[in-house]
Amino acid sequence: MRAFVATTLAIAMFSVTSVSIGQTAATDISRVGTFKQVEGEAWVGQAAERRAAVSGEGIQTNQRISTGKTGAASITLKDGTVLTMGPSSMMDLSQFEFNTTTQDGNFLLDLIQGSVRVVTGLLGKANPEKFKVKTPTSVVGVRGTDFIVETEAVN
């Protein structure tokens, strides 16, 4: 009887672990980056459905990321690009595609307000013409590997 209970318990634990791993793998397919550090007020999502950002959480393209007056967030993308948002900032990672084999892809960041420091990864170094930052008043083609963009809110 003990052997039966132990075997049943082991099978149940294996099944739960397999389901959890499968769910993580499915989520990771659309993940393009990860919050490495979050301080103070930082959120993911549009105003009506936003949730607090958490270190280790994945991000996807077309997600709004924002920080409050006391907030800051650092995000690392799959190609090694690091985005560091300052206080009172809002941005959309509108486009991020990266092929690890060819190092080809596209990057478009919409900085709606505030500031972001960008340290480009493989995509920006290999294909700088495909790495762009958009603000309410301009689109910047990137030619450097470490830069800061700042904009005021447009009403």
Secondary structure, DSSP 8 states (H G I E B T S, - for coil): -HHHHHHHHHHHHHHHHHHHHHHHHHHHHH--EEEEEEESSEEES-GGG-EE--TT-EE-TT-EEEE-TT-EEEEEETTS-EEEE-TT-EEEEEEEEE-TTT--EEEEEEEEEEEEEEE--HHHHH-GGGEEEE-SS-EEE--SSEEEEEE----
